[in-house]
Each structure stands twice: as structure tokens, then as C-alpha cells.
Amino acid sequence: MTNQTSYINEEALLPLLCCPHTGEPLHREEQELITESQRNCYKIDDEGIPLFADEFCSPEARIQQKHYDKIADAYVNNLNYPHTLEYMSYLDDVLRKAVVTENLGVCAELCCGTGEAFSLFANTIAKGVGIDVSSSMLGSGKHLQNHPHLHFVQGDATQLPLVSNSFDSVVMLGGIHHVPDRQALFRQIFRILKPGGVFIWREPVSDFWLWKMLRAIIYRVSPILDHQTERPLTYEQTVPLLEETGFSIGQWRTYGFLGFCFFMNSDVLFFNRLFRFIPGIRRITRVFTCFDNWCTRLPGMSRAGLQVVGKAYKTANKDQNE
């Protein structure tokens, strides 16, 4: 994301940013963003990314920051095998169907990593702010440098440096399960959304007994995962909390089954990486996506998938300042 510094100006990013501690507006002085009271300031790195998490970050987010700063390159590499790309294409199509009726408008992508949602929906976003606690992960999103309406900020998802009631949409793809304090996260999302705004997510889910058992092991043995701060979603622990925050649920649907296990876990199943040498591996993967889709549509299997795509809307019947 070279030369992102030029994007930090009154007309673009600054009106959407605030101090995560006080909520004060910010102004820029050279390579810093400073509050009106002059009590808080935040550095801007050489790639133009404001570094809020360096000054203001929860202990849990600090653990994630250190973890993903360390494994950023390996994380990106594990997503670039042909079978993984093919299965991700299926999951991306599922997500597009969920988003197609929504106006993303001014959009925040939280725990954005390399900007996956921005890559998918760049042309439907009027203005975007990507937030991630790891500046190394943000630095991997250089493929988005040709979209000047997309901006990137280092920050904690439970203490967002974003102005209240300013976003039409919030998207999280594989980010919620990294946040132990879900209540704080959902409150922050509710705060920054405009009334009627939409929250869209695609996340690991473990409502099915087999996946819950396997993940209890996998999250402890994989060097890519951090079992202390990562916890897949469940319906019973997620939907009631969203509704308590003030959201109305628009969708909760799961996807991915055996094919997901084989083709989307190269960080854990090391033999998975050898699949790229199998002739016709993309075609084989597509067959498994059809099988997985069939499995999760069977009676009684609607919550048995490994990934959930969901939507929730900010209702107007709660205090918008909560």
C-alpha cells in the first residue's frame, strides 16, 4: 500500500476517524493524527497507515497483533494453492449472493487482514475503511493500492477509531472468531453503523459436534492459529448477543463440509499442500463444493457447515449512543 499517506485528508478518511479513547475528532500534523485537546496522538507509518493500536489496544488484541505480525506471510501463502483458491471461489460466490441486495456505501471491513472483502466488493463501495490490529497483515494488501477510495487503519476492533453512525455497512470475513470479547465488538459495530445499516459476516462455525471436537485439537496444534484468543462461532452464543445489542437477524446459513476440511486447511493438514500437484485438482475441488453444498441442505443439517454467512441490521429502537 505504497503512498497511502496522500489519502489521509479532510475530504476522505479523516471525517470517518476519531480517537478510540475519547471519541474526539482528529487532525493531521505531519506524520501524526492528533485530537483537538492535544492529549492523544497517533503515528502514521511510512505506508500512510494510522497506528491506533500501537497506543490504544486491549490485551487480547495485543496477543493477536503479535501473532499475526509473526505469521502474516505464511497466512497469505496458505491461501494461494489452486485447490484453496477454487474452494474460496465457491465461498465468495455464496457471500456475493448474500451481499447482492445490499448497498455497501460507506463500508468498514473489520479485522480486514489483506482486505478480502474490499477485493470482492471494491466497485460497490463508495468509501471503505479497513481496520486490522496487525500492520503486517495490512501491508500485505498492496493489490488494493489502485483503489484510492479504500483506506487502511491499524486498530482494535473492540475500540474502533471510527465515528458513530457513519457507516452504511460493516463486513467481517474470518474476524469475529479472533475477538474474545464479542459483546464489546458487537457494540462497536452497532455504534458506527447508521440506523438501518447492515452487518455482514462469514466466519468459522462449530455448531456440529464433529467440527467442535476437531477444532478443539486443531486450534492447539497449528502454528497459524492461536487457541487462546480464537473461538469459532456458535448460533446460541452469537445470535442472542447480536439481538441483545440491538441488531435484527437477517440471515444465518452454513456452508462447507468434508471438502472444506480437505481443501481449506493447508496450514494444519500439511499433506494438503501436495494437492496442487494433482492433475485436475480445481475440477476435483468443484465437485466437492457441490457435495458440501448438498450436505448442508439436507434436513437437520442446516447448521452443520464449517462456515456461516450471516447478516444483521441495526434497528432504530435502541439508543444510538450506547
VOZA-474862 format. One record per atom (N, C-alpha, C): x, y, z; residue in three letters. Coordinates in steps of 0.02 Angstrom, whole numbers, padded with zeros to 5 digits, always signed. Layout:
N
XYZALA/...
//
This chain:
322
+00041-00059+00000MET/+00000+00000+00000MET/+00044+00062+00000MET/+00087+00066-00047THR/+00133+00121-00052THR/+00096+00185-00066THR/+00121+00239-00035ASN/+00095+00306-00047ASN/+00023+00314-00024ASN/+00004+00277+00029GLN/-00062+00285+00058GLN/-00068+00351+00095GLN/-00010+00382+00114THR/-00010+00442+00154THR/-00053+00496+00122THR/-00053+00501+00056SER/-00090+00554+00022SER/-00165+00547+00031SER/-00188+00489+00054TYR/-00260+00478+00062TYR/-00286+00507+00127TYR/-00242+00524+00174ILE/-00263+00549+00238ILE/-00275+00624+00233ILE/-00338+00643+00222ASN/-00354+00713+00214ASN/-00426+00726+00235ASN/-00443+00787+00240GLU/-00510+00806+00264GLU/-00565+00780+00220GLU/-00553+00774+00155GLU/-00605+00754+00108GLU/-00618+00679+00108GLU/-00572+00640+00132ALA/-00579+00567+00126ALA/-00583+00533+00194ALA/-00527+00515+00222LEU/-00526+00472+00280LEU/-00540+00508+00346LEU/-00511+00566+00357LEU/-00515+00599+00422LEU/-00586+00608+00449LEU/-00636+00626+00408PRO/-00703+00634+00436PRO/-00732+00570+00466PRO/-00704+00512+00449LEU/-00729+00449+00475LEU/-00690+00425+00536LEU/-00635+00458+00553LEU/-00593+00437+00608LEU/-00605+00479+00671LEU/-00594+00447+00727CYS/-00596+00483+00791CYS/-00549+00449+00839CYS/-00535+00480+00894CYS/-00493+00450+00946CYS/-00531+00391+00977CYS/-00502+00331+00978PRO/-00538+00274+01007PRO/-00548+00279+01082PRO/-00511+00322+01114HIS/-00516+00331+01187HIS/-00568+00383+01207HIS/-00568+00440+01172THR/-00612+00495+01191THR/-00668+00510+01142THR/-00661+00483+01080GLY/-00710+00499+01028GLY/-00699+00566+00996GLY/-00646+00601+01013GLU/-00632+00667+00985GLU/-00614+00663+00911GLU/-00631+00715+00872PRO/-00606+00720+00803PRO/-00530+00724+00802PRO/-00502+00709+00744LEU/-00429+00709+00736LEU/-00409+00757+00680LEU/-00350+00785+00687HIS/-00321+00823+00631HIS/-00250+00799+00622HIS/-00224+00812+00563ARG/-00157+00787+00547ARG/-00105+00841+00554ARG/-00050+00823+00586GLU/+00009+00865+00589GLU/+00069+00823+00570GLU/+00093+00834+00509GLU/+00148+00794+00481GLU/+00131+00720+00482GLU/+00168+00679+00520GLN/+00157+00607+00520GLN/+00120+00584+00583GLN/+00073+00625+00607GLU/+00034+00607+00665GLU/-00038+00631+00658GLU/-00084+00595+00689LEU/-00152+00617+00697LEU/-00162+00636+00770LEU/-00189+00696+00781ILE/-00191+00725+00848ILE/-00263+00746+00864ILE/-00284+00734+00926THR/-00350+00754+00948THR/-00353+00830+00958THR/-00414+00857+00960GLU/-00423+00929+00969GLU/-00394+00953+01035GLU/-00398+00910+01086SER/-00372+00929+01152SER/-00296+00924+01156SER/-00265+00894+01106GLN/-00192+00883+01103GLN/-00169+00830+01153GLN/-00216+00794+01184ARG/-00196+00745+01235ARG/-00178+00677+01206ARG/-00203+00662+01147ASN/-00189+00597+01117ASN/-00164+00608+01045ASN/-00112+00570+01027CYS/-00087+00574+00959CYS/-00069+00503+00935CYS/-00074+00493+00870TYR/-00063+00428+00840TYR/-00019+00435+00779TYR/+00033+00394+00776LYS/+00081+00398+00721LYS/+00051+00372+00656LYS/+00078+00396+00600ILE/+00063+00370+00534ILE/+00126+00338+00507ILE/+00123+00275+00487ASP/+00184+00241+00466ASP/+00205+00262+00396ASP/+00260+00234+00372ASP/+00288+00253+00307ASP/+00243+00237+00248ASP/+00195+00190+00258GLU/+00148+00173+00205GLU/+00082+00211+00212GLU/+00080+00258+00259GLY/+00021+00300+00266GLY/-00034+00270+00308GLY/-00019+00220+00349ILE/-00069+00188+00390ILE/-00068+00216+00461ILE/-00123+00246+00484PRO/-00126+00270+00553PRO/-00121+00211+00602PRO/-00081+00219+00654LEU/-00067+00164+00700LEU/-00101+00176+00767LEU/-00166+00164+00770PHE/-00202+00173+00832PHE/-00187+00118+00883PHE/-00176+00057+00860ALA/-00166+00001+00905ALA/-00099+00004+00940ALA/-00052+00042+00914ASP/+00012+00049+00949ASP/+00004+00086+01015ASP/-00047+00129+01019GLU/-00058+00169+01079GLU/-00117+00144+01120GLU/-00166+00115+01088PHE/-00230+00101+01122PHE/-00255+00033+01098PHE/-00248-00019+01141CYS/-00262-00087+01119CYS/-00277-00131+01180CYS/-00328-00174+01174SER/-00344-00219+01229SER/-00291-00274+01234SER/-00283-00306+01292PRO/-00234-00359+01300PRO/-00245-00417+01250PRO/-00308-00435+01238GLU/-00323-00489+01191GLU/-00302-00470+01120GLU/-00316-00408+01101ALA/-00297-00385+01034ALA/-00221-00382+01027ALA/-00186-00367+01081ARG/-00113-00365+01079ARG/-00085-00434+01065ARG/-00116-00486+01093ILE/-00094-00554+01078ILE/-00103-00569+01004ILE/-00161-00552+00976GLN/-00174-00562+00905GLN/-00126-00522+00862GLN/-00111-00462+00883GLN/-00064-00419+00846GLN/+00004-00453+00839GLN/+00031-00477+00895LYS/+00097-00510+00894LYS/+00095-00573+00852LYS/+00039-00611+00859HIS/+00033-00674+00823HIS/+00031-00663+00748HIS/-00010-00617+00724TYR/-00017-00607+00652TYR/+00039-00566+00621TYR/+00071-00524+00661ASP/+00132-00492+00635ASP/+00185-00545+00620ASP/+00185-00598+00660LYS/+00234-00652+00652LYS/+00219-00697+00593LYS/+00155-00715+00582ILE/+00138-00766+00533ILE/+00104-00738+00470ILE/+00108-00673+00460ALA/+00072-00641+00404ALA/+00089-00673+00337ALA/+00154-00682+00323ASP/+00174-00710+00258ASP/+00149-00781+00249ASP/+00155-00822+00301ALA/+00132-00892+00296ALA/+00057-00894+00288ALA/+00021-00850+00320TYR/-00051-00848+00315TYR/-00072-00835+00243TYR/-00041-00786+00212VAL/-00057-00769+00142VAL/-00039-00826+00095VAL/+00019-00857+00106ASN/+00041-00913+00063ASN/-00008-00972+00066ASN/-00036-00985+00124ASN/-00081-01042+00132ASN/-00147-01032+00096ASN/-00161-00973+00073LEU/-00223-00959+00036LEU/-00213-00960-00039LEU/-00153-00974-00062ASN/-00137-00967-00133ASN/-00127-01033-00170ASN/-00145-01089-00140TYR/-00143-01153-00176TYR/-00203-01158-00222TYR/-00198-01192-00279PRO/-00253-01193-00328PRO/-00318-01221-00299PRO/-00314-01274-00259HIS/-00375-01303-00230HIS/-00405-01257-00178HIS/-00363-01221-00141THR/-00388-01173-00092THR/-00422-01115-00127THR/-00391-01091-00180LEU/-00421-01036-00219LEU/-00488-01057-00248LEU/-00493-01119-00271GLU/-00555-01143-00301GLU/-00610-01147-00248GLU/-00594-01173-00190TYR/-00645-01178-00138TYR/-00664-01109-00113TYR/-00615-01064-00108MET/-00630-00996-00088MET/-00676-00962-00138MET/-00668-00978-00202SER/-00712-00950-00253SER/-00785-00969-00240SER/-00795-01031-00219TYR/-00863-01054-00200TYR/-00889-01013-00141TYR/-00848-01005-00089LEU/-00870-00967-00031LEU/-00881-00893-00048LEU/-00841-00867-00094ASP/-00850-00798-00116ASP/-00916-00789-00153ASP/-00934-00839-00194ASP/-00998-00835-00230ASP/-01056-00836-00180ASP/-01050-00876-00128VAL/-01101-00878-00076VAL/-01108-00809-00044VAL/-01051-00778-00030LEU/-01052-00712+00001LEU/-01082-00660-00045LEU/-01064-00663-00109ARG/-01092-00615-00157ARG/-01168-00619-00159ARG/-01195-00679-00155LYS/-01268-00687-00156LYS/-01300-00654-00094LYS/-01264-00656-00039ALA/-01289-00625+00022ALA/-01285-00549+00019ALA/-01236-00524-00018VAL/-01224-00451-00020VAL/-01261-00417-00077VAL/-01281-00455-00127VAL/-01305-00425-00190VAL/-01362-00375-00180VAL/-01404-00384-00130THR/-01460-00339-00119THR/-01443-00281-00073THR/-01381-00278-00049GLU/-01362-00227-00001GLU/-01325-00169-00034GLU/-01335-00110-00007ASN/-01296-00051-00028ASN/-01239-00043+00022ASN/-01179-00063+00003LEU/-01123-00060+00049LEU/-01102+00012+00064LEU/-01111+00057+00016GLY/-01098+00128+00028GLY/-01032+00141+00063GLY/-01036+00176+00120VAL/-00977+00187+00162VAL/-00969+00124+00205VAL/-00914+00089+00194CYS/-00906+00021+00221CYS/-00844+00016+00264CYS/-00851-00018+00321ALA/-00793-00035+00363ALA/-00782-00110+00359ALA/-00721-00131+00344GLU/-00703-00201+00347GLU/-00660-00210+00409GLU/-00686-00246+00459LEU/-00651-00255+00522LEU/-00611-00320+00522LEU/-00554-00318+00557CYS/-00507-00375+00555CYS/-00494-00393+00482CYS/-00480-00342+00443CYS/-00480-00348+00369CYS/-00422-00387+00342CYS/-00367-00394+00380GLY/-00309-00429+00353GLY/-00285-00398+00289GLY/-00287-00435+00235THR/-00264-00411+00170THR/-00319-00375+00130THR/-00377-00366+00161GLY/-00432-00331+00127GLY/-00473-00376+00082GLY/-00492-00435+00108GLU/-00528-00484+00068GLU/-00596-00458+00044GLU/-00634-00428+00089ALA/-00700-00401+00069ALA/-00692-00343+00020ALA/-00642-00301+00031PHE/-00630-00246-00015PHE/-00613-00272-00084PHE/-00575-00326-00088SER/-00557-00355-00152SER/-00619-00379-00189SER/-00667-00407-00152LEU/-00727-00434-00183LEU/-00776-00380-00204LEU/-00781-00326-00164PHE/-00834-00277-00173PHE/-00810-00206-00185PHE/-00747-00198-00206ALA/-00718-00132-00214ALA/-00761-00086-00257ALA/-00791-00113-00309ASN/-00829-00071-00356ASN/-00899-00053-00331ASN/-00920-00084-00275THR/-00986-00069-00247THR/-00981-00029-00182THR/-00920-00010-00164ILE/-00908+00028-00103ILE/-00893+00100-00121ILE/-00930+00147-00092ALA/-00918+00217-00105ALA/-00854+00240-00071ALA/-00845+00219-00010LYS/-00785+00235+00029LYS/-00776+00180+00080LYS/-00714+00155+00088GLY/-00702+00099+00133GLY/-00645+00113+00181GLY/-00654+00089+00242VAL/-00601+00092+00293VAL/-00588+00022+00319VAL/-00529-00004+00308GLY/-00510-00070+00332GLY/-00472-00064+00397GLY/-00493-00102+00447ILE/-00462-00100+00514ILE/-00432-00168+00530ILE/-00370-00169+00551ASP/-00339-00231+00575ASP/-00287-00213+00627ASP/-00279-00256+00676VAL/-00232-00243+00730VAL/-00160-00254+00707VAL/-00151-00293+00654SER/-00084-00310+00630SER/-00065-00267+00569SER/-00015-00225+00577SER/+00008-00184+00521SER/+00042-00228+00468SER/+00069-00286+00488SER/+00099-00331+00439SER/+00047-00359+00393SER/-00012-00377+00420MET/-00066-00401+00378MET/-00090-00346+00331MET/-00096-00286+00357LEU/-00118-00230+00315LEU/-00068-00218+00259LEU/-00004-00226+00274GLY/+00047-00216+00223GLY/+00045-00267+00167GLY/+00008-00323+00178SER/+00001-00375+00126SER/-00054-00358+00076SER/-00090-00304+00087GLY/-00146-00286+00043GLY/-00127-00238-00012GLY/-00066-00245-00038LYS/-00042-00198-00089LYS/-00081-00202-00154LYS/-00117-00258-00164HIS/-00155-00266-00226HIS/-00213-00216-00229HIS/-00227-00182-00174LEU/-00283-00134-00173LEU/-00260-00062-00178LEU/-00196-00052-00192GLN/-00169+00016-00193GLN/-00197+00058-00250GLN/-00228+00026-00300ASN/-00257+00064-00356ASN/-00329+00084-00343ASN/-00353+00076-00282HIS/-00420+00097-00264HIS/-00415+00153-00212HIS/-00410+00215-00234PRO/-00399+00271-00187PRO/-00457+00283-00139PRO/-00515+00252-00151HIS/-00571+00261-00104HIS/-00569+00211-00047HIS/-00518+00167-00046LEU/-00511+00118+00007LEU/-00452+00139+00051LEU/-00462+00138+00116HIS/-00412+00161+00163HIS/-00399+00108+00216HIS/-00340+00109+00248PHE/-00322+00058+00296PHE/-00295+00089+00359PHE/-00317+00061+00415VAL/-00300+00088+00481VAL/-00284+00031+00528VAL/-00231+00038+00566GLN/-00216-00011+00618GLN/-00256+00007+00680GLN/-00297-00041+00703GLY/-00338-00026+00762GLY/-00368-00089+00792GLY/-00394-00083+00852ASP/-00426-00137+00889ASP/-00500-00137+00873ASP/-00528-00195+00853ALA/-00598-00199+00833ALA/-00645-00187+00892ALA/-00621-00194+00954THR/-00665-00181+01011THR/-00659-00110+01037THR/-00616-00070+01004GLN/-00607+00000+01023GLN/-00594+00039+00958GLN/-00644+00042+00916LEU/-00636+00067+00848LEU/-00623+00142+00846LEU/-00575+00163+00805PRO/-00562+00235+00796PRO/-00606+00264+00741PRO/-00671+00247+00743LEU/-00718+00266+00690LEU/-00777+00305+00720LEU/-00801+00353+00683VAL/-00854+00398+00706VAL/-00921+00360+00709VAL/-00960+00374+00760SER/-01026+00342+00769SER/-01074+00360+00713SER/-01118+00312+00696ASN/-01173+00323+00648ASN/-01148+00349+00580ASN/-01091+00322+00556SER/-01060+00348+00495SER/-01054+00297+00438SER/-01071+00233+00451PHE/-01059+00181+00402PHE/-01124+00147+00381PHE/-01130+00135+00316ASP/-01188+00100+00290ASP/-01182+00025+00300ASP/-01120+00001+00303SER/-01109-00071+00310SER/-01044-00085+00347SER/-01044-00142+00380VAL/-00983-00169+00412VAL/-00978-00242+00389VAL/-00918-00262+00368VAL/-00906-00330+00345VAL/-00849-00360+00385VAL/-00858-00423+00406MET/-00805-00460+00439MET/-00801-00529+00407MET/-00743-00546+00379LEU/-00732-00611+00348LEU/-00677-00647+00387LEU/-00697-00692+00431GLY/-00648-00728+00471GLY/-00618-00686+00526GLY/-00654-00636+00550GLY/-00627-00593+00602GLY/-00660-00600+00670GLY/-00725-00615+00671ILE/-00760-00618+00735ILE/-00729-00671+00781ILE/-00710-00728+00753HIS/-00684-00782+00795HIS/-00616-00765+00825HIS/-00585-00711+00802HIS/-00522-00688+00832HIS/-00534-00643+00893HIS/-00596-00624+00905VAL/-00611-00575+00957VAL/-00645-00609+01016VAL/-00611-00616+01073PRO/-00642-00649+01131PRO/-00701-00610+01159PRO/-00696-00544+01161ASP/-00749-00502+01190ASP/-00799-00484+01135ASP/-00844-00531+01120ARG/-00893-00521+01067ARG/-00942-00465+01084ARG/-00959-00458+01147GLN/-01006-00405+01166GLN/-00978-00336+01150GLN/-00914-00325+01167ALA/-00882-00261+01151ALA/-00879-00251+01076ALA/-00863-00304+01038LEU/-00859-00299+00965LEU/-00926-00279+00936LEU/-00980-00314+00954PHE/-01045-00301+00925PHE/-01070-00231+00944PHE/-01054-00208+01004ARG/-01074-00141+01024ARG/-01039-00088+00982ARG/-00975-00101+00967GLN/-00938-00054+00924GLN/-00966-00053+00853GLN/-00983-00111+00827ILE/-01012-00114+00759ILE/-01079-00078+00758ILE/-01120-00090+00809PHE/-01185-00057+00814PHE/-01175+00019+00817PHE/-01125+00041+00855ARG/-01113+00112+00864ARG/-01095+00147+00798ARG/-01052+00116+00758ILE/-01028+00151+00698ILE/-01076+00147+00640ILE/-01123+00098+00641LEU/-01171+00091+00587LEU/-01224+00146+00590LEU/-01246+00167+00532LYS/-01304+00211+00528LYS/-01367+00170+00544LYS/-01421+00201+00567PRO/-01484+00164+00576PRO/-01505+00130+00511PRO/-01520+00066+00515GLY/-01536+00027+00456GLY/-01476-00002+00421GLY/-01415+00013+00446GLY/-01355-00014+00416GLY/-01349-00089+00426GLY/-01309-00121+00384VAL/-01304-00194+00383VAL/-01236-00217+00406VAL/-01235-00269+00446PHE/-01175-00304+00468PHE/-01174-00372+00435PHE/-01121-00386+00396ILE/-01116-00448+00357ILE/-01053-00485+00380ILE/-01059-00551+00389TRP/-01001-00589+00411TRP/-00999-00658+00377TRP/-00938-00684+00371ARG/-00925-00753+00352ARG/-00871-00779+00399ARG/-00888-00830+00439GLU/-00846-00849+00495GLU/-00845-00925+00505GLU/-00792-00951+00536PRO/-00793-01021+00558PRO/-00849-01031+00609PRO/-00886-01086+00604VAL/-00940-01101+00650VAL/-00935-01174+00671VAL/-00950-01187+00735SER/-00942-01254+00762SER/-01005-01276+00799SER/-01062-01274+00765ASP/-01123-01300+00794ASP/-01128-01376+00787ASP/-01093-01405+00739PHE/-01094-01477+00727PHE/-01042-01510+00772PHE/-01061-01564+00807TRP/-01018-01594+00858TRP/-00950-01615+00832TRP/-00947-01640+00769LEU/-00884-01663+00743LEU/-00834-01606+00734LEU/-00858-01550+00706TRP/-00813-01493+00695TRP/-00790-01463+00762TRP/-00835-01463+00811LYS/-00817-01436+00877LYS/-00760-01478+00907LYS/-00765-01543+00900MET/-00714-01588+00928MET/-00647-01580+00891MET/-00650-01580+00824LEU/-00588-01574+00785LEU/-00553-01507+00796LEU/-00593-01454+00799ARG/-00563-01388+00808ARG/-00532-01379+00877ARG/-00559-01414+00927ALA/-00529-01411+00993ALA/-00456-01435+00991ALA/-00442-01482+00945ILE/-00375-01508+00937ILE/-00334-01463+00890ILE/-00363-01448+00832ILE/-00327-01412+00780ILE/-00304-01343+00804ILE/-00346-01309+00841TYR/-00328-01241+00863TYR/-00269-01241+00912TYR/-00253-01299+00939ARG/-00197-01304+00985ARG/-00132-01326+00952ARG/-00137-01360+00895VAL/-00076-01387+00864VAL/-00052-01345+00805VAL/-00095-01303+00776SER/-00075-01265+00718SER/-00035-01203+00737SER/+00023-01191+00706PRO/+00061-01130+00720PRO/+00028-01067+00691PRO/-00020-01077+00644ILE/-00055-01020+00614ILE/-00111-00994+00659ILE/-00137-01039+00702LEU/-00194-01021+00744LEU/-00171-01008+00816LEU/-00212-00969+00852ASP/-00197-00954+00922ASP/-00257-00973+00964ASP/-00253-01030+00999HIS/-00312-01055+01034HIS/-00332-01013+01094HIS/-00287-00969+01117GLN/-00303-00927+01175GLN/-00351-00871+01157GLN/-00351-00849+01095THR/-00393-00792+01077THR/-00440-00807+01019THR/-00436-00866+00989GLU/-00479-00882+00932GLU/-00532-00933+00952GLU/-00595-00917+00937ARG/-00650-00962+00956ARG/-00704-00959+00902ARG/-00716-01015+00865PRO/-00767-01015+00813PRO/-00836-00997+00842PRO/-00880-00972+00800LEU/-00947-00952+00821LEU/-00991-01013+00833LEU/-01042-01002+00874THR/-01099-01048+00878THR/-01162-01005+00875THR/-01216-01034+00851TYR/-01278-00997+00844TYR/-01302-00972+00913TYR/-01301-01016+00963GLU/-01328-01000+01028GLU/-01289-00945+01064GLU/-01224-00938+01048GLN/-01183-00888+01081GLN/-01179-00823+01041GLN/-01202-00825+00978THR/-01193-00766+00935THR/-01258-00728+00924THR/-01310-00762+00901VAL/-01372-00729+00883VAL/-01404-00693+00942VAL/-01412-00725+01001PRO/-01441-00689+01057PRO/-01401-00626+01076PRO/-01335-00630+01071LEU/-01293-00572+01088LEU/-01303-00516+01039LEU/-01308-00532+00975LEU/-01322-00481+00925LEU/-01390-00448+00937LEU/-01440-00489+00952GLU/-01507-00462+00965GLU/-01508-00419+01028GLU/-01471-00439+01078GLU/-01466-00400+01140GLU/-01433-00332+01126GLU/-01385-00331+01080THR/-01352-00269+01062THR/-01399-00221+01026THR/-01449-00248+00991GLY/-01497-00207+00955GLY/-01504-00224+00882GLY/-01470-00277+00860PHE/-01475-00299+00790PHE/-01536-00343+00780PHE/-01562-00342+00719SER/-01611-00392+00697SER/-01576-00437+00647SER/-01586-00503+00654ILE/-01550-00552+00613ILE/-01585-00560+00547ILE/-01547-00554+00492GLY/-01574-00562+00426GLY/-01556-00629+00394GLY/-01499-00658+00415GLN/-01478-00722+00385GLN/-01429-00756+00431GLN/-01435-00822+00435TRP/-01385-00866+00467TRP/-01387-00931+00429TRP/-01338-00943+00387ARG/-01338-01003+00345ARG/-01267-01030+00341ARG/-01259-01096+00349THR/-01192-01125+00350THR/-01175-01160+00284THR/-01110-01164+00271TYR/-01084-01193+00210TYR/-01019-01230+00226TYR/-00999-01275+00182GLY/-00936-01311+00190GLY/-00944-01373+00232GLY/-00916-01429+00207PHE/-00920-01492+00244PHE/-00854-01529+00234PHE/-00854-01590+00210LEU/-00792-01628+00204LEU/-00742-01595+00156LEU/-00768-01568+00101GLY/-00724-01534+00053GLY/-00686-01477+00085GLY/-00720-01440+00128PHE/-00687-01385+00163PHE/-00629-01411+00205PHE/-00640-01467+00239CYS/-00588-01497+00282CYS/-00525-01513+00241CYS/-00534-01540+00182PHE/-00477-01562+00142PHE/-00443-01505+00104PHE/-00481-01458+00078PHE/-00453-01409+00032PHE/-00440-01340+00062PHE/-00462-01329+00124MET/-00455-01263+00155MET/-00413-01263+00218MET/-00372-01314+00229ASN/-00335-01319+00292ASN/-00261-01335+00280ASN/-00230-01302+00232SER/-00160-01315+00217SER/-00114-01292+00274SER/-00139-01249+00318ASP/-00099-01228+00375ASP/-00093-01283+00427ASP/-00142-01329+00429VAL/-00144-01383+00478VAL/-00128-01450+00446VAL/-00162-01466+00391LEU/-00151-01529+00356LEU/-00097-01518+00303LEU/-00035-01531+00322PHE/+00021-01514+00279PHE/+00021-01552+00214PHE/-00007-01614+00214PHE/-00011-01651+00152PHE/-00058-01617+00103PHE/-00101-01574+00128ASN/-00148-01536+00086ASN/-00110-01495+00033ASN/-00050-01473+00050ARG/-00011-01431+00005ARG/+00011-01470-00057ARG/+00014-01536-00051LEU/+00034-01578-00108LEU/-00022-01585-00159LEU/-00084-01567-00140PHE/-00140-01572-00186PHE/-00129-01531-00249PHE/-00089-01478-00244ARG/-00079-01434-00301ARG/-00045-01470-00360ARG/-00014-01529-00346PHE/+00019-01567-00399PHE/-00027-01618-00432PHE/-00088-01625-00406ILE/-00136-01674-00434ILE/-00167-01644-00497ILE/-00163-01680-00554PRO/-00195-01655-00615PRO/-00270-01645-00605PRO/-00296-01590-00629GLY/-00367-01576-00624GLY/-00392-01561-00553GLY/-00347-01537-00510ILE/-00366-01526-00440ILE/-00421-01474-00433ILE/-00423-01425-00477ARG/-00476-01374-00473ARG/-00544-01406-00487ARG/-00546-01449-00537ARG/-00609-01483-00554ARG/-00632-01529-00497ARG/-00584-01564-00467ILE/-00600-01607-00410ILE/-00628-01565-00352ILE/-00598-01508-00341THR/-00621-01464-00287THR/-00692-01440-00301THR/-00707-01424-00363ARG/-00775-01401-00380ARG/-00826-01456-00366ARG/-00808-01518-00379VAL/-00853-01574-00364VAL/-00867-01576-00289VAL/-00816-01566-00249PHE/-00825-01567-00176PHE/-00867-01508-00152PHE/-00862-01451-00185THR/-00904-01395-00164THR/-00978-01411-00176THR/-00993-01446-00230CYS/-01062-01467-00244CYS/-01085-01517-00191CYS/-01040-01564-00173PHE/-01057-01613-00121PHE/-01069-01578-00054PHE/-01026-01532-00037ASP/-01033-01496+00027ASP/-01098-01456+00029ASP/-01113-01424-00027ASN/-01175-01385-00030ASN/-01236-01429-00021ASN/-01234-01490-00050TRP/-01289-01538-00043TRP/-01295-01561+00029TRP/-01238-01574+00062CYS/-01239-01598+00131CYS/-01272-01548+00178CYS/-01255-01485+00170THR/-01281-01434+00217THR/-01352-01413+00200THR/-01380-01440+00145ARG/-01450-01426+00129ARG/-01496-01484+00149ARG/-01467-01539+00174LEU/-01506-01595+00196LEU/-01547-01577+00259LEU/-01605-01609+00269PRO/-01644-01597+00329PRO/-01603-01609+00392PRO/-01606-01561+00438GLY/-01569-01567+00501GLY/-01496-01549+00497GLY/-01471-01529+00438MET/-01400-01513+00429MET/-01388-01439+00415MET/-01438-01397+00425SER/-01432-01326+00407SER/-01379-01290+00448SER/-01363-01317+00507ARG/-01311-01285+00549ARG/-01249-01329+00554ARG/-01242-01376+00509ALA/-01187-01424+00513ALA/-01125-01403+00474ALA/-01129-01346+00439GLY/-01073-01324+00399GLY/-01016-01296+00441GLY/-00959-01286+00408LEU/-00899-01260+00441LEU/-00892-01185+00437LEU/-00931-01153+00393GLN/-00930-01081+00385GLN/-01002-01055+00387GLN/-01012-00999+00420VAL/-01078-00968+00421VAL/-01074-00901+00386VAL/-01124-00888+00344VAL/-01132-00822+00313VAL/-01194-00791+00345VAL/-01186-00733+00374GLY/-01242-00702+00410GLY/-01248-00628+00395GLY/-01308-00603+00409LYS/-01323-00532+00403LYS/-01365-00510+00462LYS/-01352-00450+00486ALA/-01393-00420+00539ALA/-01399-00346+00524ALA/-01455-00317+00545TYR/-01470-00247+00531TYR/-01475-00206+00596TYR/-01449-00147+00593LYS/-01453-00102+00651LYS/-01524-00074+00655LYS/-01558-00090+00709THR/-01627-00065+00718THR/-01623+00005+00748THR/-01677+00041+00741ALA/-01678+00111+00764ALA/-01712+00118+00831ALA/-01727+00063+00865ASN/-01765+00067+00927ASN/-01721+00063+00989ASN/-01655+00067+00979LYS/-01610+00071+01036LYS/-01574+00137+01035LYS/-01549+00157+01093ASP/-01511+00219+01099ASP/-01449+00215+01055ASP/-01445+00259+01006GLN/-01389+00256+00959GLN/-01322+00272+00991GLN/-01322+00298+01052ASN/-01259+00315+01085ASN/-01234+00260+01131ASN/-01272+00205+01136GLU/-01249+00150+01180GLU/-01184+00121+01155GLU/
//
